[in-house]
Amino acid sequence: MTFYVEAVSGLRPKMRRAIIMVQDIAMVLVAVALSLSLSQSRLSFEALSPGGLACWTLIALLAHLLFRYCGLYNTVWRFASTPDFFNILKSCGILTLLLYLTSLVVRSFHPVSGLNERQFIVFLLVSFTVISAPRLYYRFLRDGASWRILRRAPGDAPIKQALFIGQLSEADVIVRFTRTAVPAEYAIAGIMATERDAPLGTKLHGVPVVATRPHLVEVLEEYVRGTENLDLLIFGKGVEREIEDYAELVRVARHSGIAVVQFSGLSQLGQGGKLVLDAVEVETIMGRSAVATDIERIGAFVAGKRVLVTGGAGSIGRVLVKRALELGAEAVLVADNSEFGIFQLDQLIDDKHRDRLTSRIVDVTDRRHMTRLVSDFKPAIIFHAAALKHVPILEENWEAAVETNIFGTLACAEVAAKCGVPQFLLISSDKAVDPTSVLGITKRAAEQIVASLHENRGAPSSSPTVVANGRDAQSCGTKFIAVRFGNVFGSNGSVATIFQAQIEAGGPVTITDRRMTRYFMTIAEAVDLVIMSAADAEQRQGADDYAVYMLDMGKPVPILEVAETMIRMAGKSPYTDIPIRFTGIRPGEKLHETLHSDSEAVVKLDIAKIFGLRTDVVRWPKIQAALAALQAAVRDQDKAAALAVLAGLHQSDQGVLEQALPRAVGKAG
C-alpha cells in the first residue's frame, strides 16, 4: 500500500487524477460486492451475465459522474480536512440513494430478488470506508514521519529539530507544514505555548505541549541541558510583544548554540508546506511595539506613481525604494553617488520588481544632472534621503556636511520646483532640534529651507528679487514637507551595527557615556510612517497644513541597555564575556536627544504615531541671504563664520544674522 501511494504521488497531476478516478470506480464495485456478501444477499441474476455486466457498468458510470460533480477530484489531499471527508460521505450517500431509487424503478418492471434496504445501508458504509481509506492513508503518510523517511535520499541534509514558541493556532499550521515539506528541513519536537491556559502535556498532531507561561525560560533551560539534538528555536508572529521573557529566551538559546528565527509566513504551498523564517533582529529584542501600518492608504498613495529617492542606496533610502516597489509604484529612480551602494541595492531587489527600478550615480548638489534626471523621469514625489549623518566625522568635515545636507537639499528642492514635481519630502533628524553638532545644525537648515518653500509654495530662484517681490511665488505647485525622527536600527553606522561588530570581535563594546539615551525605531516602520506622512500632506491645505511632521518614537532607550541586550542576544554575559568600556562624549554629541523644541507646538493627527509640528518659518529672502553668506564661508574654509550664519538662521534672530552676514560676505569680497 505504501509503495502504491508513493508511486502515485510521484506522477504528473493529470496522470495521478486519472489513476484515482479508476481507483474510485474499482472501490465502488468492490463496495457493491462486499455489501452483498456482508448482508448475505442472493441475487436472482448472475453477476457476469449480460444483465449483470450492464448493471456494473451503469453503477461505475453513475459513480464517476457523481464524484466529478461533487468535486472529489479538485481536492489537494495532502491538505485535506474534515469538510473534504464529509464531501466523500455526501457523495456516497447520494450515490446510494440514486442506486436505491433506480432499483425501485427496475423492480417495478422486472422483479429482482435479493435486494432490500439493508443492502443499500451496508453499501453506504462500505463505499465511504473503501473510498476514504486510501486518501486517509495518503494524508497520514504526508503528515507523519514515515513519509519523510520514505522520501529521504542518502545525500539529504539531516532534519533540524526545533522548538516552537507561540500560540497553539500558529503551532497547528507550522507542525502541518513542516511535515509536508519536500525535502524536509525541520521537525517540531515540542511546543511552548504563550497562552497561559494552554493544556500542558497534551499533543498537537503528535507534538507535545512542553511549556506554558510563565515558565517558558526555565523549561527551555531544562530542555537545552537535557538534549543535544535541538537545533532551532522558532518564535511565532508578534511573540516579542506578548511575553516579557523574549530577550531572555533568545539569550538562553544562543548561549546553547541554538539558532533563533521568527516565523513570518508560508510559501510554495503547491510543493509541500514551506516555512518562511526570518532572523531575529535586535529591534524586536527592545520590546518596542511596531505600528500597525495602514497598508491600504499608503498603497493607494504610492500605487501608479513615479518615485525618485535621493540617497536611495543608503540604509533608509534602500528600504524606501523596496517599499515603493512593493506598494505598486509605476517606476522608481534611485539617485546616489555610491557605486557600491547601488550595486548592493540591486542585489536586494526581487526579479519581479527589477524592471521598474532605475539607478543613476549622481551627486545631489549637481543641479544640471539632477534637472536632466527629473525632467526625463517626471516623478510624482521626491523622497530626499541623501545626507551625511555621522556626528564626530562631520565635526571635522563640516564643509562636506554643508554642501550635501544644505546645498544638496536646496538643489534638489530647486529642481523639484522647476520641473513641477507635485511633492518633495525631506528625511530629517531629531538632531535638528536645538542642534549642538554640525550634523544637527545642517539638518535644521535643510528643514528651514523646506519649511520656507512650503510656506511660499514657490520655487527657489537665483534672483532674490523675484521671490521677494512675490512674483512667481505661486508659480509652482510643489508641496514641500520634512519628516523628523530619531535613530533607526540597522542603518549604516548605527549603534546596532557598531555593537554587533564589536561583539563578534570579542569586545570591548564602547559607549560614550552610561547615561546616554536615544530614540529608536525600525527602518521598516520609519519608512511606512514617512510614506504615510506624504499621503497625509497631499490632502492638507491652508491653515491645516504642516511643513514638518514628527514621528512618535516612543520612549528613549539607554544606549547601555542596548549594548547589554545585544551581548545577551549573542549568548554571552555583559562585563564577563564581553567587556563594556566608556569612552566619553564625543564632539557634537548630546546625552539626550529631543524630537521637538519648546517653541514648537506638537499637533496630534488622526494617524497613529505621526504628529504635525507648528514651527517658526524663516522667510525666503532671509534664507537666501544666509545661504549666500554660507557659500562664501565654505569657499574661505571659515568654519566659525559658517556656524555663526547657521546659528543666526536657526535662532531666527535678525540681529545675530546681520552680524554674521557682513563677516562672511566681507571675506568673500
C-alpha positions as CSV (number, residue, x, y, z in Angstrom):
1,M,0.0,0.0,0.0
2,T,2.8,2.4,0.9
3,F,4.7,1.7,-2.3
4,Y,1.5,2.3,-4.3
5,V,0.7,5.6,-2.6
6,E,4.3,6.8,-3.0
7,A,4.4,5.8,-6.7
8,V,1.1,7.5,-7.5
9,S,2.1,10.7,-5.7
10,G,5.2,11.0,-7.9
11,L,3.2,11.1,-11.1
12,R,2.1,14.2,-13.0
13,P,-1.2,15.7,-11.8
14,K,-3.3,14.6,-14.8
15,M,-2.0,11.0,-14.7
16,R,-2.4,10.9,-10.9
17,R,-6.0,12.2,-11.2
18,A,-6.8,9.6,-13.9
19,I,-5.5,6.7,-11.7
20,I,-7.5,8.0,-8.7
21,M,-10.7,8.0,-10.8
22,V,-10.1,4.4,-11.9
23,Q,-9.3,3.5,-8.3
24,D,-12.6,5.1,-7.1
25,I,-14.6,3.1,-9.7
26,A,-12.9,-0.1,-8.6
27,M,-13.7,0.8,-5.0
28,V,-17.4,1.4,-5.7
29,L,-17.6,-2.0,-7.4
30,V,-15.8,-3.6,-4.5
31,A,-18.2,-1.9,-2.2
32,V,-21.2,-3.4,-4.1
33,A,-19.7,-6.9,-3.8
34,L,-18.9,-6.5,-0.2
35,S,-22.3,-5.1,0.7
36,L,-24.0,-8.1,-1.0
37,S,-21.6,-10.5,0.7
38,L,-21.9,-9.0,4.2
39,S,-25.7,-8.9,4.0
40,Q,-25.7,-12.5,2.6
41,S,-27.9,-11.4,-0.3
42,R,-28.6,-13.8,-3.2
43,L,-29.4,-12.0,-6.4
44,S,-31.7,-13.6,-8.9
45,F,-29.3,-13.0,-11.8
46,E,-25.6,-14.0,-12.4
47,A,-23.0,-11.3,-11.7
48,L,-21.2,-12.0,-15.1
49,S,-24.3,-12.3,-17.2
50,P,-25.1,-9.6,-19.8
51,G,-27.6,-8.1,-17.4
52,G,-25.1,-8.2,-14.6
53,L,-22.3,-6.6,-16.6
54,A,-24.7,-3.9,-17.8
55,C,-25.7,-3.3,-14.1
56,W,-22.0,-2.9,-13.0
57,T,-21.3,-0.6,-15.9
58,L,-24.2,1.6,-15.0
59,I,-23.1,1.8,-11.4
60,A,-19.5,2.7,-12.4
61,L,-20.6,5.4,-14.8
62,L,-23.1,6.9,-12.3
63,A,-20.5,6.9,-9.6
64,H,-17.8,8.5,-11.8
65,L,-20.1,11.3,-12.9
66,L,-21.4,12.0,-9.4
67,F,-17.9,12.1,-7.9
68,R,-16.7,14.5,-10.5
69,Y,-19.8,16.7,-10.0
70,C,-19.2,16.7,-6.2
71,G,-15.6,17.8,-6.6
72,L,-13.8,14.8,-5.2
73,Y,-11.0,15.3,-7.8
74,N,-10.5,19.1,-7.0
75,T,-9.1,18.5,-3.6
76,V,-5.4,18.6,-2.7
77,W,-5.5,15.5,-0.4
78,R,-2.3,16.2,1.5
79,F,-4.1,19.3,2.9
80,A,-7.5,17.5,3.3
81,S,-9.5,18.2,6.4
82,T,-12.9,17.3,7.9
83,P,-15.0,19.0,5.2
84,D,-13.3,17.0,2.5
85,F,-14.1,13.7,4.1
86,F,-17.7,14.9,4.7
87,N,-17.9,15.5,1.0
88,I,-17.0,11.9,0.4
89,L,-19.7,10.8,2.8
90,K,-22.2,13.1,1.0
91,S,-21.2,11.7,-2.4
92,C,-21.5,8.1,-1.2
93,G,-24.9,9.0,0.3
94,I,-26.2,10.5,-2.9
95,L,-24.9,7.5,-4.9
96,T,-26.6,5.1,-2.5
97,L,-29.9,7.0,-2.8
98,L,-29.7,7.1,-6.6
99,L,-28.9,3.3,-6.8
100,Y,-31.8,2.6,-4.4
101,L,-34.3,4.7,-6.5
102,T,-33.0,3.0,-9.7
103,S,-33.5,-0.4,-8.2
104,L,-37.1,0.5,-7.3
105,V,-37.8,1.6,-10.8
106,V,-36.2,-1.5,-12.3
107,R,-38.1,-3.8,-9.9
108,S,-41.4,-2.3,-10.9
109,F,-40.9,-3.6,-14.5
110,H,-38.8,-6.6,-13.8
111,P,-38.8,-8.4,-10.4
112,V,-35.4,-8.8,-8.8
113,S,-34.9,-10.8,-5.7
114,G,-32.1,-10.5,-3.2
115,L,-32.3,-6.6,-2.9
116,N,-33.7,-4.7,0.0
117,E,-32.9,-1.6,2.1
118,R,-30.4,-3.5,4.3
119,Q,-28.0,-4.0,1.3
120,F,-28.0,-0.3,0.5
121,I,-27.3,0.8,4.1
122,V,-24.3,-1.6,4.1
123,F,-23.2,-0.2,0.7
124,L,-23.2,3.3,2.1
125,L,-20.9,2.4,5.0
126,V,-18.6,0.2,2.9
127,S,-18.3,2.6,0.0
128,F,-17.4,5.5,2.3
129,T,-14.8,3.4,4.1
130,V,-13.1,2.0,1.0
131,I,-13.1,5.3,-0.9
132,S,-11.8,7.3,2.1
133,A,-9.2,4.8,3.2
134,P,-6.6,5.4,0.5
135,R,-7.0,9.2,0.9
136,L,-6.7,9.0,4.7
137,Y,-3.6,6.8,4.4
138,Y,-2.0,9.2,2.0
139,R,-2.7,12.1,4.3
140,F,-1.2,10.1,7.2
141,L,1.9,9.4,5.3
142,R,2.3,13.0,4.2
143,D,1.8,14.3,7.7
144,G,3.8,11.7,9.5
145,A,7.5,11.0,9.9
146,S,7.1,7.9,7.8
147,W,6.7,9.9,4.7
148,R,9.9,11.8,5.4
149,I,11.8,8.5,5.9
150,L,10.4,7.2,2.6
151,R,11.3,10.3,0.6
152,R,14.8,10.9,2.0
153,A,17.7,10.3,-0.3
154,P,21.0,9.2,1.2
155,G,22.6,12.6,0.5
156,D,19.8,14.7,2.0
157,A,20.8,17.1,4.8
158,P,19.6,16.0,8.3
159,I,16.3,17.4,9.5
160,K,16.7,20.2,12.1
161,Q,14.9,19.6,15.4
162,A,13.1,22.7,16.6
163,L,11.0,24.1,19.5
164,F,8.2,26.4,18.7
165,I,7.2,29.3,21.0
166,G,3.9,30.9,20.2
167,Q,0.1,30.4,20.1
168,L,-1.3,26.9,19.6
169,S,-3.3,28.1,16.5
170,E,0.0,29.0,14.8
171,A,1.7,25.9,16.1
172,D,-1.0,23.9,14.3
173,V,-0.1,25.5,11.0
174,I,3.7,25.2,11.5
175,V,3.6,21.5,12.5
176,R,1.4,20.6,9.5
177,F,3.6,22.4,7.0
178,T,7.0,21.2,8.4
179,R,5.7,17.7,8.0
180,T,4.6,18.2,4.4
181,A,7.8,20.0,3.2
182,V,9.7,18.2,0.5
183,P,12.6,18.0,1.1
184,A,12.0,18.0,4.9
185,E,14.0,20.7,6.7
186,Y,12.6,21.0,10.2
187,A,10.8,18.8,12.7
188,I,8.9,20.4,15.6
189,A,10.0,18.5,18.7
190,G,7.9,20.5,21.2
191,I,5.6,23.4,21.6
192,M,6.0,26.2,24.2
193,A,2.6,27.8,24.3
194,T,2.3,31.6,25.1
195,E,-1.4,31.1,26.2
196,R,-1.5,30.8,30.0
197,D,-4.4,28.4,29.9
198,A,-2.9,26.1,27.2
199,P,-3.3,22.3,28.0
200,L,0.2,21.4,29.2
201,G,1.2,17.8,28.4
202,T,-1.4,17.4,25.6
203,K,-0.3,16.8,22.0
204,L,-1.0,18.7,18.8
205,H,-0.6,16.4,15.8
206,G,1.6,14.2,17.9
207,V,3.8,17.1,19.1
208,P,3.7,17.7,22.9
209,V,3.0,21.0,24.6
210,V,6.0,21.1,26.8
211,A,5.6,24.6,28.5
212,T,3.3,27.5,29.1
213,R,3.7,30.9,30.6
214,P,5.2,32.0,32.9
215,H,7.6,29.0,32.9
216,L,9.0,29.3,29.4
217,V,12.6,30.2,30.3
218,E,13.1,27.6,33.0
219,V,11.6,24.9,30.7
220,L,13.9,26.0,27.8
221,E,16.9,25.8,30.1
222,E,16.0,22.3,31.2
223,Y,15.3,21.3,27.6
224,V,18.7,22.5,26.3
225,R,20.5,20.8,29.2
226,G,18.7,17.6,28.6
227,T,19.2,17.2,24.9
228,E,22.0,17.7,22.3
229,N,19.6,17.4,19.4
230,L,17.9,20.8,19.4
231,D,19.0,23.0,16.5
232,L,16.4,25.7,16.3
233,L,14.1,27.9,18.3
234,I,11.2,29.3,16.2
235,F,9.1,32.2,17.6
236,G,5.6,32.9,16.3
237,K,4.5,36.2,14.9
238,G,4.3,39.0,17.5
239,V,5.7,36.9,20.4
240,E,8.1,39.7,21.3
241,R,5.2,41.9,22.2
242,E,3.3,39.1,24.1
243,I,5.8,37.9,26.6
244,E,8.2,39.7,28.9
245,D,10.9,37.0,28.7
246,Y,11.5,37.3,25.0
247,A,15.1,38.6,25.3
248,E,16.0,36.0,27.9
249,L,14.7,33.2,25.8
250,V,16.8,34.4,22.9
251,R,19.8,34.6,25.2
252,V,19.4,31.1,26.6
253,A,19.0,29.6,23.1
254,R,22.0,31.4,21.6
255,H,24.2,30.7,24.6
256,S,23.5,27.0,24.0
257,G,24.3,27.2,20.3
258,I,20.7,27.1,19.2
259,A,19.8,29.2,16.2
260,V,16.8,31.6,16.7
261,V,14.4,32.6,14.0
262,Q,10.9,34.1,13.7
263,F,8.0,32.7,11.7
264,S,6.7,35.2,9.2
265,G,4.5,33.2,6.8
266,L,4.2,30.3,4.4
267,S,5.3,30.0,0.8
268,Q,5.4,27.4,-2.0
269,L,2.3,25.6,-0.8
270,G,1.9,23.7,-4.0
271,Q,5.2,21.9,-3.5
272,G,4.5,21.0,0.1
273,G,4.4,23.4,3.0
274,K,7.4,25.6,3.4
275,L,8.0,28.0,6.3
276,V,9.4,31.5,5.8
277,L,11.7,32.1,8.8
278,D,13.4,35.4,9.5
279,A,16.4,36.1,11.6
280,V,15.5,37.7,15.0
281,E,16.7,41.3,14.8
282,V,17.8,43.5,17.7
283,E,14.8,45.8,17.3
284,T,12.4,43.1,18.3
285,I,14.5,42.5,21.5
286,M,14.0,46.1,22.6
287,G,10.3,45.3,23.1
288,R,9.1,48.3,21.2
289,S,5.6,47.8,19.7
290,A,5.6,48.3,16.0
291,V,2.9,50.5,14.4
292,A,0.2,48.7,12.5
293,T,0.6,50.2,9.1
294,D,-2.4,51.3,7.1
295,I,-1.3,49.4,4.0
296,E,-4.4,50.3,2.1
297,R,-3.7,54.0,2.5
298,I,0.0,54.1,1.7
299,G,-0.6,51.6,-1.1
300,A,-3.2,53.8,-2.6
301,F,-0.8,56.8,-2.3
302,V,2.2,55.1,-4.0
303,A,0.5,52.8,-6.5
304,G,0.9,54.0,-10.1
305,K,3.2,56.9,-9.1
306,R,6.7,57.5,-10.4
307,V,9.0,57.9,-7.3
308,L,12.5,59.4,-7.1
309,V,14.6,58.6,-4.0
310,T,17.8,60.5,-3.5
311,G,20.3,58.6,-1.4
312,G,18.4,55.5,-2.4
313,A,21.4,53.3,-1.9
314,G,21.7,54.3,1.8
315,S,20.1,52.4,4.7
316,I,16.8,54.3,4.8
317,G,16.7,55.1,1.1
318,R,17.1,51.4,0.3
319,V,14.1,50.4,2.3
320,L,12.1,53.3,0.8
321,V,12.9,52.0,-2.7
322,K,11.9,48.4,-1.9
323,R,8.7,49.6,-0.2
324,A,7.7,51.8,-3.1
325,L,8.2,48.9,-5.5
326,E,6.2,46.5,-3.2
327,L,3.3,49.1,-3.0
328,G,3.0,49.2,-6.8
329,A,4.9,52.3,-7.8
330,E,4.9,52.6,-11.6
331,A,8.7,53.2,-11.6
332,V,11.4,54.1,-9.0
333,L,14.5,56.1,-9.8
334,V,17.5,56.0,-7.4
335,A,19.9,58.9,-7.3
336,D,23.0,58.2,-5.3
337,N,26.7,58.8,-5.5
338,S,27.8,55.4,-4.2
339,E,28.5,52.9,-6.9
340,F,28.9,50.1,-4.4
341,G,25.7,51.1,-2.6
342,I,23.7,50.9,-5.9
343,F,25.3,47.5,-6.6
344,Q,24.1,46.3,-3.1
345,L,20.7,47.7,-3.7
346,D,20.3,45.9,-7.0
347,Q,21.1,42.6,-5.2
348,L,18.3,43.1,-2.7
349,I,15.6,43.8,-5.3
350,D,13.4,40.9,-6.4
351,D,13.5,40.0,-10.1
352,K,9.7,40.7,-10.4
353,H,10.4,44.4,-9.4
354,R,13.7,45.0,-11.1
355,D,12.3,46.2,-14.4
356,R,10.6,49.1,-12.6
357,L,13.8,50.2,-10.9
358,T,16.4,52.6,-12.4
359,S,19.6,53.7,-10.7
360,R,21.8,56.7,-11.5
361,I,25.2,57.6,-10.0
362,V,24.9,61.3,-9.3
363,D,25.8,64.0,-6.7
364,V,22.6,65.7,-5.4
365,T,24.4,69.0,-5.4
366,D,24.8,68.8,-9.2
367,R,21.8,70.9,-10.4
368,R,22.3,70.2,-14.1
369,H,22.5,66.5,-13.7
370,M,19.6,66.4,-11.3
371,T,17.5,68.6,-13.6
372,R,18.1,66.3,-16.5
373,L,17.2,63.2,-14.4
374,V,14.0,64.8,-13.0
375,S,12.9,66.2,-16.4
376,D,13.3,62.8,-18.1
377,F,11.8,60.7,-15.3
378,K,8.9,63.1,-14.3
379,P,8.4,61.8,-10.7
380,A,5.2,62.5,-8.7
381,I,7.2,62.6,-5.5
382,I,10.9,63.0,-4.5
383,F,12.0,61.4,-1.2
384,H,15.2,63.3,-0.3
385,A,17.1,60.8,1.9
386,A,20.6,61.8,0.7
387,A,22.6,63.1,3.6
388,L,25.9,62.9,5.6
389,K,25.0,61.9,9.1
390,H,27.9,60.7,11.3
391,V,28.3,63.2,14.1
392,P,32.0,63.1,15.0
393,I,33.2,62.8,11.4
394,L,31.2,65.8,10.3
395,E,32.6,67.9,13.1
396,E,35.9,67.7,11.2
397,N,34.4,67.6,7.7
398,W,32.0,70.5,8.1
399,E,32.3,71.7,4.5
400,A,31.1,68.4,3.2
401,A,28.2,68.5,5.6
402,V,27.2,71.9,4.5
403,E,27.5,71.1,0.8
404,T,25.5,67.8,1.0
405,N,23.0,68.4,3.8
406,I,22.2,72.1,3.0
407,F,23.1,72.9,-0.6
408,G,22.2,69.4,-1.7
409,T,18.7,69.8,-0.3
410,L,18.5,73.3,-1.9
411,A,19.5,71.9,-5.3
412,C,17.0,69.1,-5.2
413,A,14.2,71.3,-4.0
414,E,15.0,73.9,-6.7
415,V,14.9,71.1,-9.3
416,A,11.6,69.8,-7.9
417,A,10.0,73.2,-8.2
418,K,11.5,74.0,-11.6
419,C,10.3,70.6,-13.0
420,G,6.9,70.8,-11.4
421,V,7.2,67.8,-9.2
422,P,4.0,67.6,-7.1
423,Q,5.7,66.7,-3.8
424,F,9.1,66.9,-2.2
425,L,9.8,65.2,1.2
426,L,12.9,65.7,3.2
427,I,14.1,63.0,5.6
428,S,15.1,65.0,8.7
429,S,16.5,64.1,12.1
430,D,15.9,64.7,15.8
431,K,19.4,66.1,15.9
432,A,17.9,69.2,14.1
433,V,16.2,70.1,17.4
434,D,18.3,72.6,19.5
435,P,21.4,71.4,17.5
436,T,24.8,71.2,19.1
437,S,26.6,69.5,16.2
438,V,27.4,70.2,12.6
439,L,25.1,67.4,11.6
440,G,22.3,68.9,13.7
441,I,22.7,72.4,12.5
442,T,22.9,71.5,8.8
443,K,19.8,69.3,9.1
444,R,18.0,72.1,10.8
445,A,19.0,74.5,8.0
446,A,17.6,71.9,5.5
447,E,14.3,71.8,7.4
448,Q,14.2,75.6,7.3
449,I,14.7,75.6,3.6
450,V,11.8,73.1,3.1
451,A,9.6,74.9,5.6
452,S,10.1,78.3,3.9
453,L,9.4,76.8,0.5
454,H,6.3,75.1,1.9
455,E,5.1,78.5,3.2
456,N,5.7,80.2,-0.2
457,R,4.7,77.2,-2.3
458,G,7.1,78.7,-4.8
459,A,10.4,77.9,-6.4
460,P,13.8,79.0,-5.1
461,S,15.3,81.3,-7.5
462,S,18.8,82.6,-8.2
463,S,17.2,86.0,-8.3
464,P,16.2,87.1,-4.7
465,T,14.2,89.9,-6.2
466,V,11.7,87.6,-7.9
467,V,10.7,85.8,-4.7
468,A,11.0,88.9,-2.5
469,N,8.6,90.8,-4.7
470,G,6.1,88.0,-4.7
471,R,6.2,87.4,-8.4
472,D,6.2,83.7,-9.3
473,A,5.7,82.8,-5.7
474,Q,2.7,80.7,-6.6
475,S,4.0,79.6,-10.0
476,C,5.0,76.2,-8.7
477,G,2.6,73.8,-7.1
478,T,5.2,71.6,-5.4
479,K,4.4,70.8,-1.9
480,F,7.5,70.7,0.4
481,I,7.5,68.8,3.7
482,A,10.0,67.4,6.1
483,V,9.6,64.3,8.4
484,R,11.6,64.3,11.6
485,F,12.5,61.2,13.6
486,G,15.3,59.6,15.6
487,N,17.7,56.7,15.2
488,V,16.8,53.7,13.2
489,F,18.2,50.2,14.0
490,G,20.3,48.6,11.3
491,S,21.2,51.8,9.4
492,N,24.8,52.4,8.3
493,G,26.8,53.4,11.3
494,S,24.1,52.9,13.8
495,V,24.8,51.7,17.3
496,A,23.3,48.3,16.4
497,T,25.8,47.7,13.6
498,I,28.7,49.0,15.6
499,F,27.9,47.0,18.7
500,Q,27.4,43.8,16.6
501,A,30.8,44.1,15.0
502,Q,32.4,44.7,18.4
503,I,30.6,41.7,20.0
504,E,31.7,39.5,17.1
505,A,35.3,40.6,17.6
506,G,35.1,39.7,21.3
507,G,34.8,43.2,22.6
508,P,35.1,45.6,24.2
509,V,31.8,47.3,23.4
510,T,32.4,51.0,23.5
511,I,29.8,53.5,24.8
512,T,30.5,57.2,25.2
513,D,28.5,57.7,28.4
514,R,26.5,55.3,30.6
515,R,23.7,58.0,30.9
516,M,23.2,58.4,27.2
517,T,19.8,57.7,25.7
518,R,18.4,57.7,22.2
519,Y,15.1,57.2,20.4
520,F,14.9,54.1,18.3
521,M,12.7,52.8,15.5
522,T,12.9,50.0,13.0
523,I,13.8,51.1,9.4
524,A,10.7,49.4,8.0
525,E,8.4,51.2,10.5
526,A,10.0,54.6,9.9
527,V,9.7,54.2,6.1
528,D,6.0,53.3,6.3
529,L,5.3,56.3,8.5
530,V,7.3,58.6,6.2
531,I,5.1,57.4,3.3
532,M,2.0,57.9,5.4
533,S,3.1,61.5,6.2
534,A,3.4,62.2,2.5
535,A,0.0,60.7,1.9
536,D,-1.5,62.9,4.7
537,A,0.3,66.1,3.4
538,E,-1.1,65.5,-0.1
539,Q,-4.6,66.1,1.3
540,R,-4.0,69.1,3.5
541,Q,-4.4,72.7,2.6
542,G,-4.4,76.1,4.2
543,A,-4.2,76.5,8.0
544,D,-4.5,72.8,8.5
545,D,-1.2,72.2,6.6
546,Y,2.1,71.3,8.1
547,A,5.6,71.9,6.8
548,V,7.2,69.5,9.3
549,Y,5.9,66.1,10.5
550,M,7.3,64.3,13.6
551,L,7.2,60.6,14.2
552,D,6.4,59.2,17.6
553,M,9.5,57.3,18.6
554,G,8.2,56.0,21.9
555,K,10.3,56.3,25.0
556,P,14.1,57.0,24.7
557,V,16.2,53.9,25.4
558,P,19.5,53.9,27.3
559,I,22.4,53.0,25.0
560,L,23.9,50.9,27.8
561,E,20.7,48.8,27.8
562,V,21.0,48.3,24.0
563,A,24.6,47.1,24.4
564,E,23.8,44.7,27.3
565,T,20.8,43.3,25.4
566,M,22.8,42.7,22.3
567,I,25.5,40.9,24.2
568,R,23.0,38.6,25.8
569,M,21.4,38.0,22.4
570,A,24.8,36.7,21.3
571,G,24.7,34.2,24.1
572,K,27.3,36.0,26.3
573,S,27.3,37.8,29.5
574,P,28.0,41.6,29.7
575,Y,31.1,42.7,31.5
576,T,32.2,39.0,32.0
577,D,32.4,37.5,28.5
578,I,32.2,40.9,26.7
579,P,33.6,44.0,28.4
580,I,31.9,47.3,28.1
581,R,34.1,50.4,28.0
582,F,33.0,54.1,28.4
583,T,35.0,56.5,26.3
584,G,33.4,59.9,27.0
585,I,31.1,62.1,25.0
586,R,32.5,63.0,21.5
587,P,32.4,66.4,19.9
588,G,28.8,67.4,18.9
589,E,27.1,64.6,20.8
590,K,24.3,65.1,23.3
591,L,23.4,62.9,26.3
592,H,19.7,63.0,25.3
593,E,18.0,63.9,22.1
594,T,14.6,65.5,21.8
595,L,12.1,65.3,19.0
596,H,10.9,68.9,19.2
597,S,11.9,72.2,20.9
598,D,10.0,74.1,23.5
599,S,9.0,76.7,20.9
600,E,7.4,74.1,18.6
601,A,3.7,73.1,19.0
602,V,3.0,69.4,18.6
603,V,-0.4,68.7,16.9
604,K,-1.9,65.3,17.3
605,L,-3.2,64.0,14.0
606,D,-5.7,61.2,13.2
607,I,-2.8,58.9,12.3
608,A,-1.1,56.7,14.7
609,K,2.5,57.7,15.6
610,I,2.5,60.8,13.4
611,F,2.3,64.4,14.6
612,G,2.2,67.8,12.9
613,L,4.6,70.5,14.1
614,R,3.9,74.2,14.3
615,T,7.4,75.6,14.0
616,D,8.9,79.0,13.2
617,V,9.3,79.6,9.5
618,V,12.1,81.8,8.2
619,R,11.2,83.9,5.3
620,W,12.8,83.1,2.0
621,P,14.8,86.4,1.5
622,K,16.5,85.8,4.9
623,I,17.3,82.2,3.9
624,Q,18.7,83.4,0.6
625,A,20.9,85.9,2.3
626,A,22.1,83.3,4.8
627,L,22.9,80.8,2.0
628,A,24.9,83.4,0.1
629,A,27.0,84.1,3.3
630,L,27.3,80.4,4.0
631,Q,28.6,79.8,0.5
632,A,31.2,82.4,1.0
633,A,32.3,80.9,4.3
634,V,32.7,77.5,2.8
635,R,34.7,79.0,-0.1
636,D,37.0,80.6,2.5
637,Q,37.0,77.5,4.7
638,D,35.9,79.7,7.6
639,K,34.1,77.3,10.0
640,A,33.4,79.9,12.6
641,A,31.7,82.2,10.1
642,A,29.7,79.3,8.7
643,L,28.5,78.3,12.1
644,A,27.7,81.9,13.0
645,V,25.5,82.2,9.9
646,L,23.7,78.9,10.6
647,A,23.3,79.8,14.3
648,G,21.7,83.1,13.4
649,L,19.4,81.3,10.9
650,H,18.5,78.7,13.5
651,Q,17.7,81.3,16.2
652,S,15.6,83.3,13.8
653,D,17.4,86.3,15.3
654,Q,17.8,89.1,12.7
655,G,20.4,90.8,14.8
656,V,22.6,87.7,15.1
657,L,22.3,87.0,11.4
658,E,23.0,90.6,10.5
659,Q,26.3,90.4,12.5
660,A,27.3,87.2,10.8
661,L,26.5,88.2,7.2
662,P,28.9,91.1,6.8
663,R,31.8,88.9,8.2
664,A,31.1,86.1,5.7
665,V,30.4,88.3,2.7
666,G,33.2,90.6,3.5
667,K,35.7,87.7,3.4
668,A,34.2,86.6,0.1
669,G,34.8,90.0,-1.3
